[in-house]
Amino acid sequence: MLKAIAVIAIVLAAGIAAVLVFALIKPDTFRVERRLAVKAPADAIYPLVADFHRWTAWSPYEERDPAMKRTFGGTAAGKGATYAWDGNNNVGAGHMEILEANGPSRLRIKLDFERPFEGHNTAEFTFVPQGDATLVTWAMYGPAPFLSKVMQVFINMDSMIGKDFEAGLAGLKKLTEKQ
């Protein structure tokens, strides 16, 4: 019996060690990015992103908690605009601030998550005209601390966050192409 417990303990310790070693070799940064061509001019899409008040119309995160508390501050839109949220476990809590607003081509946002996990990242939107359409890119990047690396052993962040970005871009497409 004691031998079986010792074998189980060794196997368990080896498994944990393997996960930690695998996490150590993960990159120190991450980047998730999705693109979608939208049949609308950049100047019709850009205002929907540069004004946090308008995110409720397209962002996939807005519908996950109808009771989410939202706080807007700073400028009305563009550089200096801020947005804080506090919601259920599906959305967590955090805040954003637009750091760079080069409309209608680029928007850079400081994105800080408070819960369920702390994170300090950058979100970026670019709008590149392509004939009668605009290629809209939504990216998020930042450091990958050790806890994040351990989570990445079990969870594919690109797939998890990427599907949200795809839904958000589809929302922007639907909203701007119907106009």
Z-matrix of the N, CA and C atoms (Angstrom, degrees):
N
C 1 1.445
C 2 1.528 1 111.34
N 3 1.342 2 115.39 1 -45.47
C 4 1.453 3 120.94 2 179.33
C 5 1.528 4 110.66 3 -63.68
N 6 1.339 5 115.78 4 -36.69
C 7 1.454 6 121.29 5 178.68
C 8 1.528 7 110.57 6 -64.33
N 9 1.325 8 117.71 7 -40.72
C 10 1.466 9 122.35 8 179.39
C 11 1.522 10 110.63 9 -64.68
N 12 1.319 11 117.27 10 -41.88
C 13 1.468 12 121.44 11 178.80
C 14 1.526 13 109.76 12 -64.42
N 15 1.339 14 116.64 13 -40.35
C 16 1.467 15 120.74 14 179.11
C 17 1.522 16 110.75 15 -64.37
N 18 1.326 17 117.10 16 -42.10
C 19 1.464 18 120.83 17 178.45
C 20 1.530 19 110.29 18 -63.37
N 21 1.327 20 116.51 19 -44.07
C 22 1.470 21 120.87 20 179.06
C 23 1.526 22 110.36 21 -61.77
N 24 1.335 23 116.72 22 -42.77
C 25 1.467 24 121.54 23 179.72
C 26 1.523 25 110.98 24 -63.03
N 27 1.327 26 116.52 25 -41.26
C 28 1.478 27 120.64 26 179.76
C 29 1.521 28 110.53 27 -66.76
N 30 1.317 29 116.67 28 -44.27
C 31 1.470 30 120.89 29 178.93
C 32 1.532 31 110.05 30 -62.45
N 33 1.321 32 116.40 31 -43.79
C 34 1.466 33 121.29 32 179.66
C 35 1.532 34 110.58 33 -63.22
N 36 1.335 35 116.63 34 -46.06
C 37 1.471 36 121.06 35 178.59
C 38 1.527 37 110.80 36 -61.73
N 39 1.328 38 117.20 37 -40.94
C 40 1.466 39 120.74 38 178.36
C 41 1.534 40 110.79 39 -64.60
N 42 1.330 41 116.60 40 -39.46
C 43 1.468 42 120.76 41 178.22
C 44 1.513 43 111.81 42 -63.93
N 45 1.326 44 116.41 43 -45.01
C 46 1.470 45 120.65 44 178.02
C 47 1.519 46 110.40 45 -63.59
N 48 1.331 47 116.72 46 -43.51
C 49 1.464 48 120.55 47 178.69
C 50 1.533 49 110.76 48 -60.99
N 51 1.322 50 117.26 49 -40.47
C 52 1.458 51 121.20 50 179.38
C 53 1.533 52 110.77 51 -63.40
N 54 1.321 53 116.87 52 -43.13
C 55 1.465 54 120.43 53 178.21
C 56 1.521 55 110.25 54 -61.95
N 57 1.325 56 117.95 55 -44.80
C 58 1.462 57 121.32 56 -179.06
C 59 1.525 58 111.87 57 -65.49
N 60 1.326 59 117.11 58 -40.67
C 61 1.469 60 120.40 59 177.60
C 62 1.525 61 109.89 60 -65.68
N 63 1.315 62 117.29 61 -42.82
C 64 1.469 63 120.95 62 178.48
C 65 1.532 64 110.42 63 -62.47
N 66 1.331 65 117.15 64 -39.13
C 67 1.459 66 121.10 65 178.06
C 68 1.528 67 110.63 66 -64.64
N 69 1.322 68 116.96 67 -37.70
C 70 1.465 69 120.65 68 -179.44
C 71 1.528 70 113.11 69 -62.00
N 72 1.332 71 116.84 70 -29.63
C 73 1.470 72 118.82 71 -177.70
C 74 1.534 73 112.86 72 -88.51
N 75 1.348 74 116.57 73 -1.61
C 76 1.463 75 120.15 74 175.84
C 77 1.533 76 108.88 75 -68.66
N 78 1.337 77 117.82 76 154.10
C 79 1.468 78 120.34 77 179.58
C 80 1.539 79 111.91 78 -63.12
N 81 1.325 80 115.96 79 154.41
C 82 1.458 81 122.12 80 -179.47
C 83 1.531 82 112.64 81 -80.09
N 84 1.325 83 116.56 82 -7.87
C 85 1.457 84 121.40 83 177.89
C 86 1.528 85 108.48 84 -133.74
N 87 1.335 86 115.30 85 163.49
C 88 1.455 87 119.73 86 175.56
C 89 1.521 88 108.87 87 -134.29
N 90 1.310 89 115.93 88 160.54
C 91 1.459 90 122.37 89 175.14
C 92 1.532 91 108.18 90 -150.78
N 93 1.322 92 115.09 91 129.25
C 94 1.457 93 122.02 92 174.77
C 95 1.518 94 105.76 93 -121.14
N 96 1.331 95 115.99 94 133.73
C 97 1.465 96 119.37 95 -175.58
C 98 1.518 97 110.03 96 -148.31
N 99 1.322 98 115.54 97 138.42
C 100 1.459 99 121.87 98 174.07
C 101 1.515 100 108.78 99 -137.17
N 102 1.328 101 115.39 100 150.38
C 103 1.471 102 122.21 101 -179.30
C 104 1.510 103 109.71 102 -131.82
N 105 1.338 104 114.76 103 151.24
C 106 1.451 105 120.36 104 176.63
C 107 1.520 106 108.85 105 -154.02
N 108 1.326 107 115.98 106 134.93
C 109 1.466 108 120.85 107 175.29
C 110 1.520 109 108.43 108 -82.25
N 111 1.321 110 115.67 109 128.93
C 112 1.459 111 122.22 110 -179.72
C 113 1.525 112 107.51 111 -119.25
N 114 1.321 113 116.39 112 127.39
C 115 1.465 114 121.03 113 -179.32
C 116 1.517 115 110.01 114 -79.45
N 117 1.312 116 114.83 115 71.51
C 118 1.458 117 123.23 116 178.26
C 119 1.533 118 106.84 117 -161.42
N 120 1.321 119 116.89 118 153.95
C 121 1.466 120 118.59 119 177.17
C 122 1.525 121 111.32 120 -71.29
N 123 1.309 122 116.07 121 152.28
C 124 1.466 123 121.36 122 -179.08
C 125 1.525 124 111.36 123 -56.43
N 126 1.322 125 117.71 124 -36.35
C 127 1.462 126 119.36 125 -177.81
C 128 1.530 127 113.11 126 -72.13
N 129 1.328 128 118.02 127 -8.50
C 130 1.466 129 121.40 128 173.27
C 131 1.535 130 110.90 129 -91.92
N 132 1.331 131 116.86 130 -25.79
C 133 1.469 132 121.45 131 -177.46
C 134 1.525 133 111.01 132 -91.48
N 135 1.314 134 116.17 133 -42.65
C 136 1.465 135 122.68 134 -174.95
C 137 1.537 136 113.54 135 -51.00
N 138 1.338 137 120.40 136 -46.24
C 139 1.471 138 119.85 137 -178.53
C 140 1.532 139 113.84 138 -61.11
N 141 1.312 140 118.20 139 -25.84
C 142 1.468 141 121.56 140 178.76
C 143 1.524 142 111.56 141 -70.50
N 144 1.317 143 116.09 142 -23.08
C 145 1.465 144 121.20 143 -179.41
C 146 1.531 145 110.73 144 -99.11
N 147 1.325 146 117.04 145 -35.32
C 148 1.467 147 121.87 146 -176.29
C 149 1.527 148 113.04 147 -76.16
N 150 1.328 149 117.60 148 -8.21
C 151 1.458 150 122.35 149 178.69
C 152 1.526 151 108.08 150 -120.27
N 153 1.328 152 116.79 151 106.04
C 154 1.466 153 120.83 152 -177.24
C 155 1.532 154 112.54 153 -58.22
N 156 1.324 155 118.26 154 -27.66
C 157 1.466 156 121.03 155 177.85
C 158 1.530 157 111.28 156 -60.34
N 159 1.331 158 116.87 157 -26.30
C 160 1.460 159 121.44 158 -175.64
C 161 1.526 160 113.37 159 -91.05
N 162 1.327 161 117.95 160 -3.49
C 163 1.462 162 121.49 161 -179.42
C 164 1.521 163 111.47 162 -66.00
N 165 1.329 164 118.20 163 -25.19
C 166 1.470 165 120.32 164 -179.52
C 167 1.524 166 111.16 165 -61.18
N 168 1.333 167 117.52 166 -22.60
C 169 1.463 168 121.22 167 -178.09
C 170 1.529 169 113.22 168 -80.26
N 171 1.333 170 118.26 169 -17.49
C 172 1.465 171 118.77 170 -174.37
C 173 1.539 172 115.45 171 -140.39
N 174 1.311 173 119.38 172 -24.50
C 175 1.462 174 120.65 173 -173.80
C 176 1.526 175 111.41 174 -71.63
N 177 1.333 176 118.15 175 130.86
C 178 1.462 177 120.74 176 179.90
C 179 1.527 178 112.94 177 -66.86
N 180 1.328 179 117.37 178 -20.00
C 181 1.454 180 120.39 179 -178.20
C 182 1.527 181 112.01 180 -77.89
N 183 1.309 182 116.89 181 -24.89
C 184 1.466 183 121.16 182 -176.45
C 185 1.527 184 113.33 183 -66.59
N 186 1.322 185 117.63 184 -31.07
C 187 1.467 186 120.25 185 -175.52
C 188 1.527 187 113.45 186 -89.97
N 189 1.309 188 117.74 187 -4.10
C 190 1.467 189 120.63 188 -176.70
C 191 1.524 190 113.62 189 -76.81
N 192 1.325 191 115.98 190 -18.26
C 193 1.461 192 119.78 191 177.08
C 194 1.524 193 108.76 192 -146.73
N 195 1.326 194 117.04 193 95.43
C 196 1.465 195 120.03 194 -179.32
C 197 1.533 196 113.13 195 -59.88
N 198 1.323 197 117.97 196 -23.99
C 199 1.465 198 121.38 197 -179.20
C 200 1.535 199 112.52 198 -93.36
N 201 1.332 200 118.20 199 7.86
C 202 1.456 201 121.92 200 -177.37
C 203 1.529 202 110.40 201 -57.58
N 204 1.332 203 115.58 202 136.90
C 205 1.463 204 121.03 203 176.39
C 206 1.523 205 107.96 204 -86.84
N 207 1.330 206 115.95 205 129.90
C 208 1.466 207 122.09 206 -179.45
C 209 1.523 208 108.88 207 -120.88
N 210 1.321 209 116.04 208 137.98
C 211 1.453 210 121.30 209 176.28
C 212 1.522 211 108.03 210 -130.35
N 213 1.326 212 115.67 211 125.22
C 214 1.465 213 121.82 212 178.83
C 215 1.521 214 108.24 213 -107.62
N 216 1.323 215 116.08 214 145.50
C 217 1.460 216 119.96 215 179.46
C 218 1.513 217 111.05 216 -154.22
N 219 1.318 218 114.59 217 -174.21
C 220 1.454 219 120.03 218 -179.17
C 221 1.511 220 111.19 219 66.64
N 222 1.299 221 116.02 220 -144.55
C 223 1.460 222 121.06 221 178.48
C 224 1.527 223 109.35 222 -73.36
N 225 1.334 224 115.85 223 164.47
C 226 1.471 225 119.83 224 -179.42
C 227 1.522 226 111.08 225 -65.78
N 228 1.311 227 116.78 226 -38.00
C 229 1.472 228 122.47 227 -179.75
C 230 1.524 229 108.31 228 -157.73
N 231 1.316 230 115.73 229 164.01
C 232 1.457 231 120.61 230 178.26
C 233 1.518 232 112.63 231 76.00
N 234 1.334 233 115.87 232 -160.61
C 235 1.461 234 121.71 233 -175.34
C 236 1.523 235 110.61 234 -54.64
N 237 1.339 236 114.44 235 129.80
C 238 1.455 237 120.74 236 179.10
C 239 1.517 238 114.44 237 95.86
N 240 1.333 239 118.27 238 -12.80
C 241 1.463 240 120.55 239 177.74
C 242 1.523 241 108.86 240 -68.63
N 243 1.334 242 116.00 241 141.08
C 244 1.456 243 120.43 242 178.80
C 245 1.517 244 109.95 243 -128.50
N 246 1.329 245 113.90 244 156.30
C 247 1.454 246 121.31 245 -179.52
C 248 1.521 247 106.95 246 -149.89
N 249 1.331 248 115.63 247 127.80
C 250 1.463 249 120.44 248 175.75
C 251 1.520 250 107.94 249 -122.46
N 252 1.323 251 115.66 250 147.17
C 253 1.461 252 120.03 251 178.65
C 254 1.526 253 108.92 252 -135.14
N 255 1.328 254 113.81 253 152.79
C 256 1.455 255 120.97 254 175.89
C 257 1.519 256 105.85 255 -147.17
N 258 1.312 257 115.95 256 111.98
C 259 1.456 258 119.61 257 -174.44
C 260 1.512 259 113.08 258 -140.07
N 261 1.302 260 114.01 259 -162.58
C 262 1.464 261 121.44 260 -178.59
C 263 1.532 262 110.59 261 -72.54
N 264 1.322 263 116.55 262 -172.75
C 265 1.471 264 120.54 263 -178.47
C 266 1.524 265 113.25 264 -66.03
N 267 1.322 266 118.03 265 -19.22
C 268 1.468 267 120.75 266 178.88
C 269 1.523 268 112.45 267 -74.54
N 270 1.338 269 117.71 268 -26.11
C 271 1.469 270 120.27 269 -177.76
C 272 1.516 271 112.97 270 -118.96
N 273 1.324 272 118.06 271 -22.22
C 274 1.453 273 120.89 272 178.83
C 275 1.513 274 112.08 273 67.51
N 276 1.324 275 115.57 274 -148.03
C 277 1.458 276 121.82 275 -179.51
C 278 1.516 277 108.81 276 -143.66
N 279 1.324 278 114.96 277 150.86
C 280 1.464 279 120.05 278 177.78
C 281 1.505 280 110.98 279 172.74
N 282 1.321 281 114.43 280 -169.28
C 283 1.464 282 118.97 281 178.46
C 284 1.530 283 110.36 282 -152.98
N 285 1.333 284 114.03 283 157.09
C 286 1.467 285 121.47 284 -179.62
C 287 1.528 286 108.56 285 -131.47
N 288 1.316 287 115.02 286 152.77
C 289 1.461 288 121.40 287 173.22
C 290 1.529 289 108.66 288 -142.41
N 291 1.324 290 115.37 289 131.69
C 292 1.467 291 119.28 290 177.37
C 293 1.523 292 107.80 291 -77.25
N 294 1.330 293 115.80 292 116.77
C 295 1.458 294 122.20 293 -178.72
C 296 1.522 295 112.36 294 -93.35
N 297 1.309 296 115.82 295 -30.62
C 298 1.468 297 120.26 296 -176.76
C 299 1.519 298 108.33 297 -142.68
N 300 1.328 299 115.62 298 128.36
C 301 1.461 300 120.89 299 -179.71
C 302 1.524 301 108.43 300 -133.72
N 303 1.317 302 115.57 301 93.94
C 304 1.458 303 121.97 302 178.43
C 305 1.519 304 108.43 303 -107.01
N 306 1.332 305 114.30 304 72.57
C 307 1.464 306 119.62 305 -174.99
C 308 1.500 307 113.16 306 -74.29
N 309 1.302 308 116.96 307 145.16
C 310 1.460 309 125.52 308 -1.27
C 311 1.528 310 113.09 309 -101.43
N 312 1.328 311 117.46 310 44.15
C 313 1.463 312 117.86 311 -176.44
C 314 1.524 313 115.44 312 -113.54
N 315 1.343 314 118.11 313 -30.35
C 316 1.468 315 118.44 314 -174.38
C 317 1.522 316 110.76 315 -153.80
N 318 1.334 317 114.65 316 144.68
C 319 1.453 318 121.97 317 177.85
C 320 1.522 319 107.14 318 -140.59
N 321 1.344 320 117.26 319 129.33
C 322 1.463 321 121.06 320 178.93
C 323 1.525 322 108.60 321 -121.71
N 324 1.341 323 115.66 322 131.84
C 325 1.461 324 122.25 323 -172.92
C 326 1.523 325 109.96 324 -125.72
N 327 1.339 326 115.69 325 132.17
C 328 1.463 327 121.19 326 170.60
C 329 1.521 328 105.76 327 -81.68
N 330 1.315 329 116.45 328 126.03
C 331 1.466 330 122.33 329 -173.11
C 332 1.522 331 109.00 330 -124.87
N 333 1.324 332 115.60 331 114.05
C 334 1.463 333 121.05 332 -178.52
C 335 1.522 334 109.83 333 -117.77
N 336 1.317 335 116.45 334 122.69
C 337 1.456 336 122.88 335 176.58
C 338 1.530 337 108.04 336 -98.82
N 339 1.326 338 115.77 337 136.55
C 340 1.465 339 120.38 338 177.41
C 341 1.523 340 110.84 339 -104.07
N 342 1.329 341 116.00 340 -38.71
C 343 1.455 342 120.57 341 176.46
C 344 1.518 343 108.35 342 -152.60
N 345 1.299 344 120.50 343 154.01
C 346 1.452 345 126.34 344 10.30
C 347 1.524 346 113.90 345 -74.59
N 348 1.333 347 118.30 346 -16.06
C 349 1.461 348 121.84 347 176.05
C 350 1.510 349 108.39 348 -133.29
N 351 1.310 350 116.64 349 144.19
C 352 1.450 351 120.46 350 176.24
C 353 1.528 352 108.62 351 -74.03
N 354 1.315 353 115.35 352 138.17
C 355 1.465 354 120.57 353 177.69
C 356 1.507 355 110.04 354 -159.95
N 357 1.321 356 115.74 355 145.13
C 358 1.469 357 121.80 356 -179.27
C 359 1.529 358 106.87 357 -130.13
N 360 1.322 359 114.67 358 104.79
C 361 1.457 360 120.75 359 -172.56
C 362 1.516 361 111.56 360 -130.21
N 363 1.301 362 114.75 361 178.06
C 364 1.455 363 122.32 362 175.17
C 365 1.520 364 107.76 363 -122.56
N 366 1.323 365 115.33 364 134.31
C 367 1.464 366 120.89 365 172.61
C 368 1.521 367 106.17 366 -110.15
N 369 1.314 368 115.10 367 144.63
C 370 1.461 369 119.31 368 -176.87
C 371 1.518 370 109.45 369 -142.06
N 372 1.314 371 115.19 370 135.41
C 373 1.460 372 122.14 371 175.03
C 374 1.517 373 107.28 372 -119.82
N 375 1.334 374 116.11 373 133.12
C 376 1.458 375 120.34 374 173.00
C 377 1.519 376 108.25 375 -125.07
N 378 1.323 377 114.93 376 149.54
C 379 1.457 378 123.02 377 -176.30
C 380 1.529 379 107.32 378 -131.52
N 381 1.334 380 116.53 379 108.67
C 382 1.461 381 121.41 380 -175.98
C 383 1.528 382 109.31 381 -116.75
N 384 1.342 383 117.26 382 115.75
C 385 1.470 384 119.84 383 178.61
C 386 1.524 385 111.45 384 -61.32
N 387 1.339 386 115.24 385 138.37
C 388 1.468 387 122.18 386 176.61
C 389 1.526 388 107.73 387 -140.93
N 390 1.308 389 116.47 388 87.22
C 391 1.457 390 120.14 389 -177.42
C 392 1.516 391 110.39 390 65.61
N 393 1.331 392 117.01 391 -123.14
C 394 1.469 393 120.71 392 179.98
C 395 1.529 394 112.17 393 -90.66
N 396 1.319 395 116.86 394 12.34
C 397 1.464 396 121.84 395 -179.26
C 398 1.528 397 110.07 396 -128.07
N 399 1.312 398 114.84 397 173.26
C 400 1.465 399 122.36 398 175.26
C 401 1.517 400 107.76 399 -129.86
N 402 1.317 401 117.18 400 129.81
C 403 1.459 402 121.05 401 174.60
C 404 1.525 403 106.74 402 -84.89
N 405 1.334 404 115.80 403 112.76
C 406 1.464 405 121.81 404 -179.36
C 407 1.522 406 107.78 405 -101.08
N 408 1.322 407 115.93 406 127.04
C 409 1.460 408 121.99 407 178.50
C 410 1.516 409 108.58 408 -117.55
N 411 1.336 410 115.60 409 130.04
C 412 1.465 411 122.09 410 175.00
C 413 1.518 412 105.90 411 -116.54
N 414 1.324 413 116.37 412 120.87
C 415 1.465 414 121.61 413 -179.14
C 416 1.522 415 109.95 414 -129.67
N 417 1.310 416 115.10 415 151.98
C 418 1.463 417 121.75 416 171.60
C 419 1.517 418 106.45 417 -137.23
N 420 1.316 419 115.76 418 135.93
C 421 1.460 420 119.84 419 179.66
C 422 1.517 421 109.76 420 -148.78
N 423 1.321 422 114.39 421 160.61
C 424 1.452 423 119.46 422 179.51
C 425 1.508 424 111.38 423 170.71
N 426 1.328 425 114.96 424 -172.85
C 427 1.463 426 119.65 425 -179.70
C 428 1.533 427 110.84 426 -72.97
N 429 1.311 428 115.13 427 153.23
C 430 1.468 429 121.36 428 175.70
C 431 1.529 430 107.52 429 -117.81
N 432 1.340 431 116.47 430 90.44
C 433 1.467 432 118.68 431 177.65
C 434 1.528 433 110.69 432 -65.10
N 435 1.310 434 116.14 433 169.33
C 436 1.467 435 120.65 434 -173.31
C 437 1.523 436 112.87 435 -55.97
N 438 1.335 437 118.32 436 -42.28
C 439 1.465 438 120.06 437 179.51
C 440 1.530 439 110.47 438 -60.72
N 441 1.304 440 116.53 439 -39.35
C 442 1.468 441 120.97 440 176.94
C 443 1.532 442 110.86 441 -63.15
N 444 1.315 443 116.30 442 -39.82
C 445 1.467 444 120.64 443 178.81
C 446 1.528 445 111.24 444 -64.56
N 447 1.340 446 116.23 445 -39.37
C 448 1.468 447 119.88 446 178.00
C 449 1.524 448 109.27 447 -63.77
N 450 1.348 449 117.07 448 -43.39
C 451 1.461 450 120.38 449 178.74
C 452 1.530 451 110.90 450 -61.93
N 453 1.336 452 116.28 451 -36.52
C 454 1.464 453 120.35 452 -179.14
C 455 1.523 454 112.89 453 -67.20
N 456 1.316 455 117.53 454 -17.47
C 457 1.465 456 120.22 455 174.93
C 458 1.533 457 109.16 456 -64.74
N 459 1.334 458 115.91 457 -33.76
C 460 1.460 459 121.31 458 -175.34
C 461 1.530 460 113.99 459 -105.67
N 462 1.332 461 117.51 460 -25.18
C 463 1.464 462 122.40 461 -174.50
C 464 1.523 463 109.35 462 -124.06
N 465 1.322 464 116.40 463 130.88
C 466 1.459 465 120.68 464 176.39
C 467 1.526 466 108.37 465 -86.64
N 468 1.337 467 116.34 466 101.54
C 469 1.465 468 120.76 467 -176.88
C 470 1.518 469 112.01 468 -62.90
N 471 1.320 470 116.96 469 -36.23
C 472 1.460 471 119.14 470 -179.45
C 473 1.525 472 110.64 471 -61.13
N 474 1.318 473 116.56 472 -43.92
C 475 1.470 474 119.79 473 178.62
C 476 1.519 475 111.49 474 -68.56
N 477 1.330 476 116.04 475 -42.81
C 478 1.462 477 120.45 476 -176.20
C 479 1.532 478 111.20 477 -65.10
N 480 1.315 479 117.38 478 -52.81
C 481 1.465 480 121.30 479 -179.06
C 482 1.525 481 110.46 480 -76.69
N 483 1.315 482 116.23 481 -34.65
C 484 1.466 483 120.47 482 -178.90
C 485 1.514 484 113.22 483 -58.72
N 486 1.340 485 117.33 484 -38.79
C 487 1.468 486 118.91 485 -179.87
C 488 1.529 487 110.58 486 -67.46
N 489 1.340 488 117.10 487 -31.81
C 490 1.461 489 119.96 488 175.13
C 491 1.529 490 110.74 489 -67.57
N 492 1.326 491 116.12 490 -42.00
C 493 1.460 492 119.71 491 178.47
C 494 1.531 493 110.64 492 -63.63
N 495 1.325 494 116.28 493 -40.03
C 496 1.468 495 119.93 494 177.46
C 497 1.525 496 110.74 495 -61.22
N 498 1.333 497 116.84 496 -42.28
C 499 1.473 498 120.71 497 178.49
C 500 1.524 499 110.75 498 -65.20
N 501 1.314 500 117.71 499 -41.23
C 502 1.460 501 120.98 500 178.88
C 503 1.521 502 112.15 501 -65.18
N 504 1.326 503 116.77 502 -42.72
C 505 1.466 504 120.37 503 177.94
C 506 1.522 505 110.63 504 -64.87
N 507 1.330 506 116.42 505 -38.15
C 508 1.469 507 120.00 506 176.60
C 509 1.526 508 110.01 507 -63.87
N 510 1.328 509 116.99 508 -37.17
C 511 1.461 510 121.20 509 176.66
C 512 1.513 511 111.78 510 -64.20
N 513 1.337 512 116.80 511 -42.69
C 514 1.464 513 120.56 512 175.98
C 515 1.522 514 111.26 513 -61.99
N 516 1.328 515 115.25 514 -41.64
C 517 1.469 516 121.20 515 179.45
C 518 1.533 517 110.87 516 -61.30
N 519 1.320 518 115.31 517 -48.84
C 520 1.464 519 119.95 518 -178.42
C 521 1.530 520 110.52 519 -63.16
N 522 1.297 521 116.32 520 -41.40
C 523 1.467 522 121.61 521 -178.01
C 524 1.526 523 112.25 522 -67.20
N 525 1.319 524 116.94 523 -40.92
C 526 1.468 525 119.24 524 -175.90
C 527 1.528 526 113.11 525 -87.60
N 528 1.317 527 117.98 526 -28.88
C 529 1.466 528 118.64 527 -178.84
C 530 1.531 529 112.00 528 -78.22
N 531 1.324 530 117.80 529 -19.17
C 532 1.468 531 119.45 530 179.20
C 533 1.516 532 111.87 531 -81.55
N 534 1.329 533 117.54 532 -15.23
C 535 1.472 534 121.62 533 -177.73
C 536 1.512 535 111.58 534 -73.05
